[in-house]
Amino acid sequence: MDFDCIILAAGKGKRMGTVRPKVLHSFLNKTLLVRTLEAVSPAESNAALKLRKIFLVVGYGQDQVRCALAEAQAGNNLISKIKIELIEQVTQGGTGHAVQTVLAQVKDLAAQVAIIPCDLPLINAHALKALTQSIPTPKTPVRLLTTTVENPYGYGRIIRDSSQKVVAIREEKDATAEERKISEINPSLYFFNTNFLAQHLRELKTTNAQQELYLTDVVGLANNHHYTVEAEHYPESQVLSGVNTITELAILEKELRLKIIKKHMDAGVSFEDPEATYVDENVVIGSDTYLGSGTRLRANTKIGTNCRIEGNSIITNSTIGDNCQIKLACLLDSATLDTNVSVGPFAHLRPGTQLARDVHIGNFVEVKKSTLGVGSKANHLTYLGDATIGAAVNVGAGTITCNYDGTAKHQTTIADGAFIGSNTSLVAPVTLGAGSITGAGSVITKDVPADALAIERTPQKNLADWARQKRTKKS
């Protein structure tokens, strides 16, 4: 059986205090929008139900949200696999109004529809599976998740009768003093029978403190019409924690970040300063590895065993083998390093960089879309782009592969054992043979045969007494 999902992402998030839409704020380097979509997409693993389509309700800052969605669909495998249709809520009249907008524009909704907000940073597939594990029926048309928190301020409270049956949800601003003491809250995850929802959305009123149409009022309507509301209590309250301010977002992120770091420390990873190190949740780190203060490991980075990552390095989507050393303040993006590789300090490895074992990349060296073979070295002030470099190559300080002619990129090939003299410019396309040498300061525009010496520079002229004469004229 199929179900649809409505994601509410139209609100401004006034309490965030920013022009940026709330759903585009970042949590552990992913926007709330991306985190919500990723959590929903694996729901098709649910044996009883399969996600058919997502209806994303947009409103405030929708141009920015549309652009962010397009980027996510293009670069995120999870998100690219699901069907997403955008629904515009022209005026933001509350959560009930947002769902009314969807039903007014979509005529082929599935028989069941899940509705979730886009401001739960830790929402995951497990919680959504708990929501959808039981199918709403005509007699039990409403299913929702609840959880219990120490400080329920700001959340809607779950109102139960003497038999513990859920009879209503009361928003903070509309609750009585007694109701505000209730610690069981509504994180705003619902699963509805679509026919019931369509029928009773029409009954919503704006007679509340915010003068909006509350989706939460549908629960009270269900009770009034003698339907059963099924509430699943979810024990991991942090997973269902919503955020309304940048402060709340930062506090929640720090709590999760320290949990992630503790997990790695328990597995044998050392941190110079755990509170000043940033590790994303999908990062893998081998035991006996050391991370210096200010290090940032992002996305799907994998670090081997017995590595040393010195402070203030940023490593994104990269794979680093065992026994590697990343020295101070390096930037690695989508790079692959074999074992015993040394990088930095102040080096930049860009996407497509592949370093074989025992490679040395030194200070102020930039490598892009290039491979370096076993034991090769580029220790100082060098740019290597679109290059294939063999084993045991020595690249002298100041070397540049001139890979771009203003229109297209071209390849440089350097065979095993070549020695590139300092301040050499290699004008691609060009190939240097095995064991070849370039003289310092040369501009190499032609292929160099194996074991040859290539020198390209004008003869030096010394003009006697010229400097003294120039100084005399100035005085």
C-alpha positions in Angstrom: 0.0 0.0 0.0 1.3 3.5 -0.9 1.2 6.7 1.1 2.1 10.3 0.4 3.9 12.7 2.6 3.3 16.4 3.1 6.3 18.4 4.4 5.5 21.8 5.9 8.3 24.2 4.8 6.5 27.4 4.1 7.0 29.4 7.4 9.5 32.2 7.8 10.6 31.2 11.3 10.3 34.7 12.8 12.0 33.7 16.0 15.2 32.8 14.0 15.7 36.5 13.5 17.0 36.1 9.9 16.0 36.8 6.4 17.0 33.2 5.4 14.0 30.8 5.5 14.0 28.6 8.6 14.3 25.4 6.6 17.6 26.5 5.0 19.4 26.9 8.4 22.2 24.4 8.8 22.6 21.7 11.4 25.8 19.7 11.3 26.5 21.0 7.8 23.1 20.0 6.3 20.1 22.2 6.0 16.9 21.3 7.9 15.3 20.8 4.4 17.9 18.2 3.4 17.8 16.4 6.7 14.0 16.1 6.5 14.0 14.8 3.0 16.8 12.3 3.8 14.8 11.0 6.7 11.7 10.6 4.6 13.3 8.9 1.6 14.3 5.6 3.3 10.7 5.1 4.4 10.2 2.9 1.4 12.0 0.2 3.4 8.8 -0.1 5.5 7.3 -3.5 4.5 3.7 -2.5 5.0 3.8 0.9 3.3 5.8 2.6 0.5 6.3 6.3 0.1 4.8 7.3 -3.2 5.4 11.1 -3.4 6.4 14.1 -1.3 4.4 17.3 -1.4 6.7 20.1 -0.2 4.8 23.2 0.9 6.8 26.4 0.2 5.9 30.0 0.9 8.3 32.4 2.5 11.6 32.6 0.6 10.4 30.0 -1.8 12.8 31.0 -4.5 15.7 30.1 -2.2 14.0 26.9 -1.1 13.4 25.9 -4.7 17.1 26.5 -5.6 18.2 24.5 -2.5 15.9 21.6 -3.4 17.3 21.6 -7.0 20.8 21.4 -5.7 19.9 18.6 -3.3 18.2 16.6 -6.0 21.2 16.9 -8.3 23.8 16.0 -5.7 22.2 13.8 -3.1 21.5 10.2 -4.0 18.8 9.7 -1.3 16.8 12.8 -2.3 17.2 12.2 -6.1 15.3 8.9 -5.8 12.1 10.4 -4.5 9.3 12.2 -6.3 8.8 15.7 -4.9 6.2 18.2 -6.0 6.2 21.8 -4.7 3.0 23.3 -3.5 2.9 27.1 -3.0 1.2 28.5 0.1 0.7 32.1 -1.0 -0.3 33.4 2.4 0.9 31.6 5.6 -2.3 31.0 7.6 -1.1 28.2 9.9 -0.4 24.5 9.5 -4.1 23.7 8.9 -4.2 26.2 6.0 -1.0 24.7 4.6 -2.6 21.3 4.4 -5.8 22.8 2.9 -3.6 24.3 0.2 -2.2 20.9 -0.7 -5.6 19.3 -0.8 -6.9 22.1 -3.0 -4.2 21.6 -5.6 -3.7 17.8 -5.5 -6.5 15.6 -6.7 -4.8 12.2 -6.5 -3.5 12.0 -2.9 -3.0 8.4 -1.7 -5.4 6.9 0.8 -3.0 7.7 3.6 -0.9 10.8 4.0 1.8 11.6 6.5 2.4 15.2 7.5 5.7 16.3 9.1 7.3 19.6 9.8 10.7 20.7 8.4 12.2 21.9 11.7 13.2 18.7 13.5 17.0 18.6 13.0 17.3 15.0 14.3 14.3 13.4 12.6 15.2 10.0 11.2 13.8 7.1 9.3 13.3 5.1 12.5 10.9 7.7 13.9 9.0 7.9 10.6 8.7 4.2 10.5 7.2 4.3 14.0 4.7 6.8 12.7 3.7 4.8 9.7 3.9 1.3 11.1 0.1 1.2 11.6 -2.2 2.2 8.8 -5.0 4.8 9.5 -8.5 3.4 8.9 -11.9 5.0 8.5 -12.5 4.2 12.2 -9.1 5.1 13.4 -8.2 7.9 11.0 -5.6 9.8 12.9 -2.2 8.5 14.1 0.5 10.7 15.7 3.8 10.5 17.5 4.2 11.9 21.0 7.1 12.2 23.3 7.9 13.5 26.8 10.3 16.3 27.6 11.6 18.0 30.7 10.8 21.5 29.5 7.6 21.5 27.3 7.6 25.2 26.7 6.6 26.1 23.2 5.2 22.7 22.3 1.6 21.7 21.9 0.5 19.5 24.9 -1.2 16.1 24.5 -4.5 16.2 26.3 -5.8 12.8 27.5 -9.0 11.9 29.3 -9.4 9.8 32.4 -9.0 6.6 30.3 -5.7 8.0 28.8 -7.4 8.4 25.4 -6.0 11.4 23.4 -8.8 13.9 23.0 -7.0 17.1 21.9 -3.7 18.9 21.4 -3.5 22.3 23.0 -1.0 24.9 21.7 1.2 26.7 24.2 -0.5 30.1 23.7 -4.0 28.6 24.1 -3.3 26.2 27.0 -4.4 26.8 30.6 -1.9 27.0 33.4 -2.7 23.4 34.3 -2.4 22.2 30.7 1.1 23.8 30.4 2.3 21.5 33.2 1.8 18.5 30.9 5.2 17.1 29.7 3.8 14.9 26.9 4.1 17.0 23.8 3.2 17.0 20.1 6.2 17.1 17.8 3.8 17.5 14.9 4.2 14.2 13.1 0.8 12.9 11.8 -0.5 10.0 9.7 -4.0 10.5 8.4 -6.7 8.7 6.5 -6.9 11.1 3.6 -10.7 11.0 3.2 -11.2 11.9 6.9 -8.6 14.7 6.6 -10.2 16.2 3.6 -13.6 16.2 5.2 -12.7 17.6 8.6 -10.1 20.2 7.5 -13.1 22.3 6.4 -14.2 22.5 10.1 -11.1 24.3 11.3 -11.6 27.8 12.8 -9.2 30.6 13.6 -10.6 31.1 17.1 -7.2 30.9 18.8 -4.4 33.1 20.2 -2.6 33.2 16.8 -5.8 33.5 14.7 -4.5 30.7 12.4 -5.9 27.4 11.2 -4.2 24.8 13.4 -3.7 21.3 12.0 -3.6 20.1 15.7 -7.4 21.0 16.0 -8.1 18.0 13.7 -7.3 15.7 16.7 -10.0 17.4 18.8 -12.4 17.2 15.8 -11.8 13.5 15.5 -12.6 13.0 19.2 -15.8 15.1 18.9 -17.0 13.0 16.0 -16.2 9.8 18.0 -13.2 8.6 16.0 -10.2 7.0 17.6 -6.9 8.8 17.7 -3.9 6.5 17.9 -0.9 8.0 19.7 2.5 6.3 19.6 4.8 7.5 22.4 8.3 7.8 21.0 11.0 7.3 23.7 13.9 9.3 22.1 12.6 12.8 22.7 15.8 14.4 21.3 15.1 12.9 17.9 11.7 14.8 17.9 13.1 18.1 19.3 12.0 21.1 17.3 13.9 24.4 17.0 12.6 27.9 16.8 15.7 30.0 17.4 19.3 30.0 16.4 20.2 29.5 20.0 18.1 26.3 20.2 19.7 25.1 17.0 23.2 25.7 18.3 22.5 24.0 21.7 21.0 20.9 20.1 23.9 20.7 17.6 26.5 21.0 20.3 24.8 18.2 22.3 24.8 15.9 19.3 28.3 16.8 18.3 29.7 15.9 21.7 27.8 12.6 21.6 29.4 11.9 18.2 32.9 12.7 19.6 32.4 10.6 22.7 31.5 7.6 20.4 34.8 8.0 18.6 36.7 8.4 21.8 35.2 5.2 23.2 36.5 3.6 20.0 40.1 4.7 20.6 40.3 8.1 18.8 42.1 10.9 20.7 41.1 14.6 20.6 43.2 17.5 21.6 40.1 19.5 22.5 36.8 17.6 22.1 34.7 20.8 22.3 36.7 22.5 19.6 36.5 19.6 17.1 33.7 19.1 14.6 32.9 15.6 13.3 29.8 14.9 11.2 27.7 11.9 12.0 28.6 9.8 9.0 32.4 10.2 9.5 34.4 7.0 10.1 37.7 7.3 12.1 40.1 4.4 12.9 41.5 3.8 16.4 44.7 5.4 17.6 44.1 8.4 15.4 44.7 11.9 16.9 42.6 15.0 16.0 44.0 18.4 16.7 41.9 21.4 18.0 39.8 23.1 15.3 39.7 20.1 13.0 36.5 19.7 10.9 35.6 16.3 9.4 32.6 16.6 7.2 30.1 14.5 5.2 31.3 11.0 4.4 35.0 11.3 5.3 36.8 8.2 6.3 40.1 8.3 8.3 42.2 5.2 8.8 44.0 4.0 12.0 47.0 5.7 13.6 46.7 8.9 11.7 47.5 12.4 13.0 45.3 15.2 11.9 46.7 18.5 13.2 44.6 21.5 14.1 42.4 23.7 11.9 42.2 21.3 9.0 38.9 20.9 7.1 38.4 17.5 5.5 35.3 16.9 3.4 34.2 13.7 1.6 37.7 12.3 1.6 39.3 9.0 2.3 42.6 8.8 4.3 44.4 5.6 4.7 46.3 4.3 7.7 49.4 6.0 9.2 48.8 9.3 7.4 49.7 12.8 8.7 47.7 15.9 7.8 49.6 18.8 9.2 48.3 22.2 10.4 45.6 24.1 8.5 45.1 21.8 5.4 42.0 21.8 3.2 40.9 18.5 1.7 37.8 18.0 -0.5 36.9 14.7 -2.1 40.5 13.5 -2.0 41.8 9.9 -1.6 45.0 9.2 0.2 46.6 5.8 0.5 48.8 4.8 3.5 51.7 6.7 5.0 50.9 9.9 3.2 52.0 13.3 4.6 50.2 16.5 3.7 50.8 20.1 4.7 51.0 22.3 6.4 48.8 24.8 4.5 48.1 22.4 1.6 44.9 22.3 -0.5 43.8 19.0 -2.0 40.8 19.6 -4.3 38.3 17.1 -5.8 39.9 14.3 -7.8 43.2 14.2 -6.0 44.5 10.7 -5.5 47.8 10.1 -3.6 49.5 6.7 -3.5 51.3 5.4 -0.4 54.3 7.4 0.9 53.5 10.5 -1.1 54.6 13.8 0.4 52.6 17.0 -0.2 54.2 20.0 1.5 53.4 23.6 2.5 51.3 25.8 0.1 50.9 23.0 -2.4 47.6 22.8 -4.3 46.5 19.6 -6.1 43.4 19.2 -8.3 42.2 16.2 -10.3 45.6 14.7 -10.2 47.2 11.4 -9.2 50.6 11.0 -7.6 52.3 7.6 -7.6 54.1 5.8 -4.8 56.7 7.9 -3.0 56.4 11.1 -5.1 56.9 14.4 -3.5 55.8 18.0 -4.0 57.1 19.7 -1.0 56.8 23.5 -1.6 54.7 26.2 -3.3 53.4 24.1 -6.2 50.2 23.8 -8.3 49.4 20.4 -9.8 46.2 20.3 -11.8 44.9 17.7 -14.3 48.1 15.8 -14.0 49.1 12.1 -13.9 52.3 11.7 -12.0 54.2 8.5 -11.6 56.1 7.0 -8.8 59.3 8.5 -7.1 58.8 11.8 -8.9 60.3 14.9 -7.2 58.5 18.2 -8.0 60.6 21.2 -7.2 59.3 24.4 -5.4 57.3 26.8 -7.5 56.3 24.2 -10.2 53.1 24.9 -12.0 51.1 22.7 -14.4 49.6 25.2 -16.8 46.5 23.2 -17.5 44.1 25.8 -18.7 44.5 27.7 -22.0 41.5 30.0 -21.4 39.1 27.6 -23.2 39.8 24.0 -22.2 41.7 22.0 -19.6 44.7 19.9 -20.7 46.6 17.0 -19.2 50.2 16.8 -17.9 51.8 13.4 -17.6 55.0 12.9 -15.6 56.5 9.4 -15.7 58.3 7.5 -12.9 61.4 8.9 -11.5 61.3 12.3 -13.2 62.9 15.3 -11.4 61.1 18.7 -11.9 63.4 21.6 -11.2 62.3 24.5 -9.1 60.1 27.2 -10.8 59.3 25.0 -13.8 56.1 25.8 -15.8 54.7 22.7 -17.5 52.4 24.0 -20.4 49.8 21.2 -21.0 49.3 19.1 -22.9 52.8 17.8 -22.2 54.5 14.5 -21.3 57.7 14.1 -19.4 59.4 10.7 -19.8 60.7 8.4 -17.1 63.8 9.7 -15.4 63.7 13.0 -17.2 64.9 16.2 -15.6 63.8 19.8 -16.1 66.2 22.7 -15.4 65.1 25.2 -12.8 63.1 28.1 -14.2 62.2 26.4 -17.5 58.9 26.7 -19.4 58.3 23.3 -20.9 56.0 23.4 -23.9 57.2 20.2 -25.7 57.4 16.5 -24.6 60.6 15.5 -22.8 62.0 12.0 -23.7 62.9 9.5 -21.0 66.2 10.3 -19.2 66.6 13.6 -21.0 67.4 17.0 -19.5 65.0 19.8 -20.7 66.3 23.4 -20.3 64.4 26.4 -21.6 65.7 29.8 -20.6 67.4 32.7 -22.2 71.2 33.1 -21.7 72.1 35.1 -18.7 73.7 38.5 -19.3 75.7 40.5 -16.7 76.0 44.2 -17.5 79.1 45.4 -15.7 78.6 48.5 -13.4 75.0 49.0 -14.5 73.5 48.9 -11.0 76.0 51.5 -9.6 75.4 53.8 -12.6 71.6 53.6 -12.0 72.0 54.5 -8.3 74.3 57.5 -9.3 71.7 58.9 -11.7 68.9 58.8 -9.0 71.1 60.7 -6.6 
